[in-house]
């Protein structure tokens, strides 16, 4: 779109849509492994540590 000199607002809207879609993919990709890790950690007595790790990832990347 940039190379084709499209209207800048259209480019920004498209960029935001792509970013939102990627965030949603990240959440989906994290959900299943997170559930497995939490279950594993709970079984090994590491529940609090596992929760702390996950929260650190979310804070670091400011996921919404």
N, C-alpha and C positions, 0 to 999 in steps of 0.2 A: 504494500500500500504506500509506503514511503517512497519507494522507487518510482511508483506511478503517480506521485504527487497528489495523492488523495487528500481530501479535506482533513485538517489536523484533528478536529473533534471526532471524526469517524475513526481515525487511527487510535486515539486515546480510548474511545469506547471499546474498540476491538481488543486493545491491550488489556483493559480491565476485565473484560469477559474471559480472556485467556487465563489471566492470573487467578480469577475465581475458580475456573474449571480445574486448574492445577492444584489449588488448595483442596478442593473436594477430592481429587484423586489421592493426594497425600493422606487425607483423613481416612479414606477407604483402605489404602494400603497399610496404614498403621493399625487399623481396628483389629483385624484378625491376629496379627502377631502380638499385639498388645494383650489381647485376651489370653493367648497361650502363655506369654511371658508372666503375666500376673498369676495365672494358675500355677505355673512352675515355681515362681518365686514364693507363693503362699505355701506350697508343699514343702519348700526348703527353708521356711522360716525367714524369708527375705522380703516379705510383703512391703514393709515400710521403705526399704531401700529401693525396691522396684518402682513404687509410686513416686518417690523423690526423683528418680532418673527420668521418668516420663514427664513430670512437671518441668524439669530442667530443659528438656527438649522443646516443650511447648513455649516456655519463656524465652529461650534463646532465639527461636525463629518467629516468635510472636504470632503463632497460629490463632486464628479466630474460629 
